[in-house]
Amino acid sequence: MQSLMNRFAPQVRITIADVARHAGVSKTTVSHVLSRKRPVSLVTRSRVEDAIRELGFRPDGVARSLRTRTSQMVALIIPDITNPYYPMVARGLEDGLGGSIYRSLICNTDRHPEREVEFLEDVCARGVDGIVLDSFTLPGERLVELLPPGVSLVRIGTTVIDDPGYDTVHADDEQGAFDATDHLLRRPSRRVAMVQGPPGAGGRRNEGYLRALRSGGRPDPELVLSGEWTRSGGAAAMRRLLALPDPPQAVFCANDLMAFGVLDAAREAGLAVPGDLAVAGFDDIEAAAMTHPPLTTVSNPAYETGLLAGTLLKERMLGVETGQPRTVTLPCRLVRRATA
């Protein structure tokens, strides 16, 4: 009851000194428990945490920011929060940051270059300590112009920057796309198309597709179409492919949402999958195993990407790592299901 009264009585402000007296420790010990930057025994930590809960103590984030010159806030700037890939990235990021030390905020750009810049400027103005960025458009030299000193940044995503000035975490998109396309080519009489993302995006996936065709078939430019990274984008591209005089018998899609759209268009046209049309996607989002038939796809380690991005970012923010930019490439795995 006392805890509830404290929570709903705004005129009474619980301080670190109150927590320290209640727990029978020093204010410094309470600060160490809150910051987790100094070791505290499990018994003492438990006593302090019990006091925090009983008193309803809430740290003053503004005062802490002024005192430490850090906000303990991290921004995750991504193209599309409705894509199921990104919530897994966000969860991994939270775990990589250590849960209670840093808080993250999510910025959705809808893949608009101007919104990427606006969000970067906004979160920097708000004093974030670090940023995890998935951008299709911003080169390293532009980021140098946008980021103030002291703000750490880690890049993630399908677009690999030729001259990265920042730590980077990405999946081995090219090999994953190669494996999926090669698998499609091994089926009888394959004319394998690709539904790519918008121009300039996902270049490594495009290259993996072309490399597989060069080694096991012949690239045909009319079989490569660009579309939005969405279900409707995949369906629209598939309808255009089906309108060709000699339509493909297999399609590799740059992500699973596009592949769902391709399956929609195939059903509309009365095609059997995989008998008339084989389909493979990329990402292995949870819904990929629930389609009818279940989607063959490439597993893209979303959680691990977020986890490693958070770990690398935390090391930069805490000054543990001050050396040259690091690049981590995570392996992809072909997941064979029923569409190919």
The 8 nearest C-alpha neighbors of each residue, nearest first, counted from 0:
[[1, 3, 2, 4, 5, 53, 6, 54],
 [0, 2, 4, 3, 5, 53, 54, 6],
 [1, 3, 53, 5, 54, 0, 4, 55],
 [4, 2, 6, 0, 5, 1, 7, 55],
 [5, 3, 1, 7, 6, 2, 8, 0],
 [6, 4, 2, 8, 3, 7, 55, 1],
 [5, 7, 3, 4, 55, 8, 2, 9],
 [6, 8, 4, 5, 9, 3, 2, 10],
 [7, 9, 5, 10, 6, 11, 4, 12],
 [10, 8, 11, 7, 12, 6, 5, 4],
 [9, 11, 8, 12, 7, 5, 13, 6],
 [12, 10, 9, 8, 13, 5, 6, 7],
 [13, 11, 14, 10, 9, 56, 8, 5],
 [12, 14, 56, 17, 11, 15, 54, 55],
 [15, 13, 17, 16, 12, 18, 56, 58],
 [14, 16, 18, 17, 19, 26, 29, 13],
 [15, 17, 19, 14, 18, 26, 20, 25],
 [18, 16, 14, 20, 15, 19, 13, 21],
 [17, 19, 15, 21, 16, 20, 50, 22],
 [18, 20, 16, 24, 22, 26, 17, 25],
 [21, 19, 23, 17, 22, 18, 16, 24],
 [20, 22, 18, 19, 23, 50, 17, 24],
 [23, 21, 19, 47, 20, 24, 50, 46],
 [22, 24, 20, 21, 19, 25, 18, 47],
 [25, 23, 19, 22, 28, 20, 26, 29],
 [26, 24, 28, 27, 19, 29, 23, 20],
 [25, 27, 29, 19, 28, 16, 15, 30],
 [28, 26, 30, 25, 29, 31, 24, 19],
 [27, 29, 31, 25, 30, 26, 32, 24],
 [28, 30, 32, 26, 31, 27, 19, 33],
 [31, 29, 27, 33, 28, 32, 34, 26],
 [30, 32, 28, 34, 29, 33, 37, 35],
 [31, 33, 29, 35, 30, 34, 44, 28],
 [34, 32, 30, 31, 35, 29, 100, 58],
 [33, 35, 31, 36, 32, 30, 100, 37],
 [36, 34, 32, 31, 37, 33, 38, 100],
 [35, 37, 34, 31, 38, 32, 33, 100],
 [36, 38, 31, 35, 39, 34, 32, 28],
 [39, 37, 40, 36, 35, 31, 32, 41],
 [38, 40, 44, 41, 37, 43, 32, 31],
 [41, 39, 43, 42, 44, 38, 45, 32],
 [40, 42, 44, 43, 45, 39, 46, 38],
 [41, 43, 45, 40, 44, 46, 39, 47],
 [44, 42, 46, 40, 45, 41, 47, 39],
 [45, 43, 41, 47, 46, 42, 40, 48],
 [44, 46, 48, 42, 43, 47, 41, 49],
 [45, 47, 43, 49, 44, 48, 22, 50],
 [48, 46, 50, 44, 49, 22, 45, 51],
 [47, 49, 51, 45, 50, 46, 44, 52],
 [50, 48, 46, 52, 47, 51, 45, 53],
 [51, 49, 47, 53, 48, 52, 22, 18],
 [50, 52, 48, 56, 54, 49, 53, 55],
 [53, 51, 55, 49, 50, 54, 48, 56],
 [54, 52, 2, 50, 51, 55, 49, 1],
 [55, 53, 2, 51, 56, 52, 50, 5],
 [54, 56, 52, 6, 53, 2, 51, 5],
 [55, 57, 51, 54, 13, 58, 52, 14],
 [56, 58, 59, 55, 13, 51, 14, 60],
 [59, 57, 60, 56, 63, 14, 15, 33],
 [60, 58, 62, 61, 63, 57, 64, 14],
 [59, 61, 63, 62, 58, 64, 70, 65],
 [62, 60, 64, 63, 59, 65, 70, 66],
 [63, 61, 65, 64, 59, 60, 66, 67],
 [62, 64, 66, 60, 61, 65, 67, 59],
 [63, 65, 69, 70, 68, 61, 67, 62],
 [66, 64, 62, 68, 63, 67, 61, 69],
 [65, 67, 63, 64, 68, 62, 69, 61],
 [66, 68, 69, 64, 65, 63, 70, 62],
 [69, 67, 64, 65, 66, 70, 63, 126],
 [70, 68, 64, 67, 71, 128, 65, 126],
 [69, 71, 64, 72, 127, 128, 126, 68],
 [72, 70, 101, 69, 128, 102, 73, 100],
 [71, 73, 102, 127, 70, 101, 103, 128],
 [72, 74, 103, 129, 130, 127, 128, 102],
 [75, 73, 130, 104, 103, 105, 76, 131],
 [74, 76, 105, 131, 130, 104, 106, 132],
 [75, 77, 106, 132, 105, 74, 107, 133],
 [76, 78, 133, 107, 79, 108, 106, 75],
 [77, 79, 110, 109, 108, 107, 133, 80],
 [80, 78, 81, 109, 82, 107, 77, 108],
 [79, 81, 82, 85, 107, 78, 86, 77],
 [82, 80, 79, 83, 85, 86, 84, 78],
 [81, 83, 84, 80, 79, 85, 256, 86],
 [84, 82, 85, 86, 81, 284, 87, 80],
 [85, 83, 82, 87, 86, 301, 284, 88],
 [84, 86, 88, 87, 83, 80, 82, 89],
 [87, 85, 89, 88, 83, 84, 90, 80],
 [88, 86, 302, 90, 85, 89, 301, 84],
 [87, 89, 305, 85, 302, 301, 91, 86],
 [90, 88, 86, 92, 87, 91, 305, 85],
 [91, 89, 87, 93, 92, 88, 86, 94],
 [90, 92, 306, 305, 302, 88, 94, 89],
 [91, 93, 305, 309, 306, 95, 89, 90],
 [94, 92, 90, 96, 91, 98, 95, 89],
 [95, 93, 91, 97, 92, 96, 98, 306],
 [94, 96, 309, 306, 310, 92, 97, 93],
 [97, 95, 309, 93, 94, 98, 310, 313],
 [96, 98, 94, 95, 100, 99, 93, 101],
 [97, 99, 93, 94, 96, 100, 101, 95],
 [98, 100, 101, 97, 102, 96, 34, 33],
 [101, 99, 98, 97, 34, 71, 102, 96],
 [102, 100, 71, 72, 99, 96, 98, 103],
 [101, 103, 72, 73, 71, 104, 100, 99],
 [104, 102, 73, 74, 72, 101, 105, 75],
 [103, 105, 74, 75, 73, 106, 102, 72],
 [104, 106, 75, 74, 76, 107, 103, 77],
 [105, 107, 76, 75, 77, 108, 104, 118],
 [108, 106, 77, 78, 79, 109, 80, 76],
 [107, 109, 78, 110, 114, 111, 115, 77],
 [110, 108, 78, 79, 111, 107, 114, 77],
 [111, 109, 78, 108, 112, 79, 135, 134],
 [110, 112, 114, 109, 113, 108, 115, 78],
 [113, 111, 115, 114, 136, 110, 116, 137],
 [112, 114, 116, 115, 111, 117, 108, 118],
 [115, 113, 117, 111, 116, 108, 112, 118],
 [116, 114, 112, 118, 113, 117, 108, 119],
 [115, 117, 119, 113, 114, 118, 120, 112],
 [118, 116, 114, 120, 119, 115, 121, 113],
 [117, 119, 121, 115, 120, 116, 114, 122],
 [120, 118, 116, 121, 117, 122, 123, 115],
 [119, 121, 117, 123, 118, 122, 124, 116],
 [120, 122, 118, 124, 123, 119, 117, 125],
 [123, 121, 125, 124, 119, 120, 127, 118],
 [122, 124, 126, 120, 125, 121, 127, 119],
 [125, 123, 121, 122, 126, 120, 127, 119],
 [126, 124, 122, 123, 127, 121, 70, 120],
 [127, 125, 123, 124, 70, 128, 122, 69],
 [128, 126, 72, 73, 129, 123, 70, 125],
 [127, 129, 150, 72, 73, 71, 70, 69],
 [128, 130, 151, 73, 150, 152, 127, 74],
 [131, 129, 152, 74, 73, 75, 132, 151],
 [130, 132, 75, 153, 152, 154, 76, 74],
 [133, 131, 76, 154, 134, 155, 75, 130],
 [132, 134, 155, 77, 156, 154, 76, 78],
 [135, 133, 136, 132, 137, 77, 78, 158],
 [134, 136, 158, 200, 137, 133, 110, 199],
 [135, 137, 134, 112, 138, 199, 200, 158],
 [136, 138, 134, 141, 135, 139, 142, 112],
 [139, 137, 141, 140, 136, 160, 142, 163],
 [138, 140, 142, 141, 164, 163, 143, 137],
 [139, 141, 143, 142, 138, 144, 164, 137],
 [142, 140, 144, 143, 139, 138, 137, 145],
 [143, 141, 145, 139, 144, 140, 146, 138],
 [142, 144, 140, 141, 145, 146, 139, 147],
 [145, 143, 141, 142, 146, 140, 147, 139],
 [144, 146, 142, 143, 141, 147, 120, 119],
 [145, 147, 143, 142, 144, 150, 148, 123],
 [146, 148, 150, 149, 145, 123, 144, 143],
 [149, 147, 150, 146, 151, 143, 145, 123],
 [148, 150, 151, 147, 128, 316, 146, 129],
 [151, 149, 129, 128, 148, 147, 146, 152],
 [152, 150, 129, 316, 315, 149, 130, 128],
 [151, 153, 130, 129, 131, 165, 312, 150],
 [154, 152, 131, 166, 167, 165, 312, 308],
 [153, 155, 167, 132, 131, 133, 168, 166],
 [156, 154, 168, 133, 169, 167, 132, 153],
 [157, 155, 133, 169, 158, 154, 134, 168],
 [156, 158, 201, 159, 169, 172, 203, 155],
 [159, 157, 201, 156, 135, 200, 160, 202],
 [160, 158, 157, 161, 156, 203, 169, 202],
 [159, 161, 163, 162, 158, 138, 139, 137],
 [160, 162, 163, 159, 138, 139, 158, 164],
 [161, 163, 160, 164, 139, 138, 159, 140],
 [164, 162, 165, 160, 139, 161, 166, 324],
 [163, 165, 139, 324, 162, 166, 140, 323],
 [166, 164, 324, 163, 153, 167, 152, 154],
 [165, 167, 325, 324, 153, 326, 154, 168],
 [166, 168, 154, 326, 153, 155, 327, 165],
 [169, 167, 327, 155, 326, 328, 304, 308],
 [170, 168, 328, 155, 156, 329, 327, 167],
 [169, 171, 329, 328, 172, 330, 331, 299],
 [172, 170, 330, 173, 174, 329, 328, 331],
 [173, 171, 175, 204, 170, 174, 203, 176],
 [172, 174, 207, 203, 204, 176, 175, 171],
 [175, 173, 177, 176, 172, 171, 207, 178],
 [174, 176, 172, 178, 331, 177, 173, 297],
 [175, 177, 207, 179, 204, 173, 174, 178],
 [176, 178, 207, 174, 208, 180, 211, 175],
 [177, 179, 181, 175, 176, 180, 182, 174],
 [178, 180, 182, 176, 181, 177, 175, 333],
 [181, 179, 183, 177, 182, 178, 208, 211],
 [182, 180, 184, 178, 183, 179, 211, 177],
 [181, 183, 179, 180, 185, 184, 178, 186],
 [184, 182, 180, 181, 185, 186, 179, 249],
 [185, 183, 181, 186, 182, 189, 180, 191],
 [184, 186, 182, 183, 181, 187, 189, 215],
 [185, 187, 184, 183, 189, 188, 182, 339],
 [188, 186, 189, 185, 184, 183, 248, 190],
 [189, 187, 186, 190, 248, 184, 185, 191],
 [190, 188, 184, 191, 187, 248, 186, 249],
 [189, 191, 247, 248, 249, 192, 188, 184],
 [192, 190, 249, 250, 189, 247, 248, 193],
 [193, 191, 222, 250, 223, 247, 249, 251],
 [192, 194, 251, 223, 250, 252, 195, 222],
 [193, 195, 252, 224, 225, 223, 253, 251],
 [196, 194, 225, 253, 193, 224, 226, 252],
 [195, 197, 226, 225, 228, 227, 200, 253],
 [196, 198, 225, 226, 200, 227, 199, 195],
 [199, 197, 200, 196, 225, 195, 226, 201],
 [198, 200, 197, 202, 201, 135, 196, 136],
 [201, 199, 202, 198, 197, 135, 196, 158],
 [200, 202, 157, 158, 204, 203, 196, 205],
 [201, 203, 205, 204, 200, 206, 158, 199],
 [202, 204, 173, 206, 205, 201, 172, 207],
 [205, 203, 173, 207, 172, 176, 206, 202],
 [204, 206, 202, 208, 203, 207, 209, 201],
 [205, 207, 203, 209, 208, 204, 210, 173],
 [208, 206, 173, 177, 176, 210, 204, 209],
 [207, 209, 177, 205, 211, 206, 176, 210],
 [208, 210, 212, 206, 211, 207, 213, 205],
 [211, 209, 207, 213, 212, 208, 206, 214],
 [210, 212, 214, 177, 208, 209, 213, 181],
 [213, 211, 216, 209, 215, 214, 210, 217],
 [212, 214, 210, 211, 216, 215, 217, 209],
 [213, 215, 211, 212, 216, 210, 217, 209],
 [216, 214, 212, 213, 211, 184, 217, 181],
 [217, 215, 212, 213, 214, 218, 184, 211],
 [216, 218, 212, 213, 219, 215, 214, 190],
 [219, 217, 212, 220, 213, 209, 216, 222],
 [218, 220, 221, 222, 217, 223, 192, 190],
 [221, 219, 222, 223, 218, 224, 192, 193],
 [222, 220, 219, 223, 224, 192, 240, 243],
 [221, 223, 192, 220, 219, 193, 224, 240],
 [224, 222, 193, 220, 221, 192, 194, 225],
 [225, 223, 194, 195, 236, 193, 222, 226],
 [226, 224, 195, 196, 197, 194, 198, 223],
 [227, 225, 232, 196, 197, 195, 236, 228],
 [226, 228, 232, 229, 196, 197, 225, 233],
 [227, 229, 196, 257, 232, 226, 256, 254],
 [230, 228, 232, 256, 257, 227, 231, 233],
 [229, 231, 260, 257, 256, 233, 232, 259],
 [230, 232, 234, 233, 229, 260, 235, 257],
 [233, 231, 227, 229, 226, 235, 230, 234],
 [232, 234, 257, 260, 230, 261, 236, 231],
 [233, 235, 260, 261, 231, 237, 264, 236],
 [236, 234, 232, 238, 237, 233, 231, 239],
 [237, 235, 239, 233, 234, 238, 232, 226],
 [238, 236, 240, 234, 239, 261, 235, 241],
 [239, 237, 241, 235, 240, 236, 264, 234],
 [238, 240, 242, 236, 237, 241, 235, 243],
 [241, 239, 237, 242, 238, 243, 246, 236],
 [240, 242, 238, 246, 239, 243, 237, 247],
 [241, 243, 239, 240, 238, 244, 246, 245],
 [242, 244, 246, 245, 241, 240, 239, 247],
 [245, 243, 246, 242, 241, 240, 247, 239],
 [244, 246, 243, 247, 241, 242, 240, 190],
 [247, 245, 243, 241, 240, 244, 248, 242],
 [248, 246, 190, 249, 191, 192, 245, 250],
 [247, 249, 276, 190, 189, 191, 275, 277],
 [250, 248, 277, 191, 276, 247, 278, 192],
 [249, 251, 192, 278, 191, 193, 252, 277],
 [250, 252, 193, 279, 280, 278, 192, 180],
 [253, 251, 280, 194, 254, 258, 193, 257],
 [252, 254, 195, 281, 194, 196, 280, 204],
 [255, 253, 281, 280, 252, 257, 256, 282],
 [254, 256, 280, 258, 281, 257, 282, 259],
 [257, 255, 230, 259, 229, 258, 254, 260],
 [258, 256, 233, 230, 260, 229, 255, 259],
 [257, 259, 255, 261, 260, 256, 280, 252],
 [260, 258, 262, 256, 257, 261, 230, 255],
 [259, 261, 234, 230, 233, 263, 257, 258],
 [260, 262, 234, 258, 264, 233, 263, 237],
 [263, 261, 265, 259, 260, 264, 266, 258],
 [264, 262, 260, 266, 261, 265, 259, 267],
 [265, 263, 267, 261, 234, 266, 262, 237],
 [264, 266, 262, 268, 270, 267, 263, 261],
 [267, 265, 269, 263, 268, 264, 270, 262],
 [266, 268, 264, 265, 269, 263, 270, 262],
 [269, 267, 265, 266, 270, 264, 241, 238],
 [268, 270, 266, 267, 265, 271, 264, 275],
 [271, 269, 265, 268, 275, 266, 272, 276],
 [270, 272, 275, 274, 273, 276, 269, 266],
 [273, 271, 274, 276, 338, 275, 277, 270],
 [272, 274, 277, 276, 338, 339, 275, 271],
 [275, 273, 272, 271, 276, 277, 270, 338],
 [274, 276, 271, 270, 273, 272, 248, 277],
 [277, 275, 248, 273, 272, 249, 274, 271],
 [276, 278, 273, 249, 339, 338, 272, 250],
 [279, 277, 250, 338, 339, 249, 251, 276],
 [280, 278, 251, 295, 296, 252, 250, 339],
 [281, 279, 296, 255, 252, 254, 258, 251],
 [280, 282, 254, 297, 296, 255, 253, 283],
 [283, 281, 299, 298, 297, 284, 254, 255],
 [284, 282, 298, 296, 287, 297, 281, 299],
 [283, 285, 286, 287, 282, 84, 83, 255],
 [284, 286, 287, 288, 283, 289, 83, 84],
 [285, 287, 289, 288, 284, 290, 283, 83],
 [288, 286, 294, 289, 285, 284, 283, 290],
 [287, 289, 293, 286, 290, 294, 285, 336],
 [290, 288, 286, 287, 293, 291, 285, 292],
 [291, 289, 293, 292, 287, 288, 294, 286],
 [292, 290, 293, 289, 294, 337, 288, 338],
 [291, 293, 290, 337, 338, 294, 272, 289],
 [294, 292, 290, 288, 291, 337, 289, 336],
 [295, 293, 287, 338, 336, 296, 288, 337],
 [294, 296, 336, 335, 279, 338, 334, 339],
 [297, 295, 280, 279, 281, 334, 283, 294],
 [298, 296, 333, 281, 282, 332, 334, 283],
 [297, 299, 283, 282, 332, 331, 333, 300],
 [298, 300, 282, 331, 301, 297, 283, 170],
 [301, 299, 303, 302, 304, 298, 170, 331],
 [302, 300, 88, 304, 303, 87, 299, 84],
 [301, 303, 91, 88, 87, 305, 304, 300],
 [302, 304, 306, 300, 305, 301, 307, 91],
 [305, 303, 301, 302, 307, 306, 308, 300],
 [306, 304, 92, 91, 88, 308, 302, 303],
 [305, 307, 91, 95, 92, 303, 309, 304],
 [306, 308, 310, 309, 304, 305, 303, 311],
 [307, 309, 305, 311, 310, 306, 312, 304],
 [310, 308, 95, 92, 96, 312, 306, 307],
 [309, 311, 95, 307, 313, 312, 308, 96],
 [312, 310, 314, 308, 313, 309, 307, 315],
 [311, 313, 309, 315, 314, 310, 308, 316],
 [312, 314, 316, 310, 315, 311, 96, 309],
 [313, 315, 319, 311, 317, 320, 312, 316],
 [316, 314, 318, 312, 320, 313, 317, 319],
 [315, 317, 313, 318, 314, 312, 151, 128],
 [318, 316, 314, 315, 319, 313, 320, 312],
 [319, 317, 315, 320, 316, 314, 321, 313],
 [318, 320, 314, 317, 315, 321, 316, 313],
 [321, 319, 315, 314, 318, 322, 317, 311],
 [322, 320, 318, 315, 319, 323, 314, 324],
 [323, 321, 320, 324, 325, 315, 319, 318],
 [322, 324, 325, 321, 165, 166, 164, 320],
 [325, 323, 166, 165, 164, 322, 326, 163],
 [324, 326, 166, 167, 323, 327, 165, 168],
 [325, 327, 167, 166, 168, 328, 324, 169],
 [326, 328, 168, 167, 329, 169, 325, 166],
 [327, 329, 169, 170, 171, 168, 326, 330],
 [328, 330, 170, 171, 169, 327, 331, 300],
 [331, 329, 171, 170, 328, 332, 300, 175],
 [332, 330, 175, 298, 299, 171, 170, 297],
 [333, 331, 298, 297, 334, 175, 330, 299],
 [332, 334, 297, 296, 298, 335, 179, 178],
 [333, 335, 296, 297, 295, 332, 336, 298],
 [336, 334, 295, 333, 296, 337, 339, 294],
 [335, 337, 295, 294, 293, 338, 334, 339],
 [336, 338, 293, 339, 292, 294, 295, 335],
 [339, 337, 273, 294, 278, 295, 277, 272],
 [338, 277, 337, 273, 278, 295, 279, 183]]
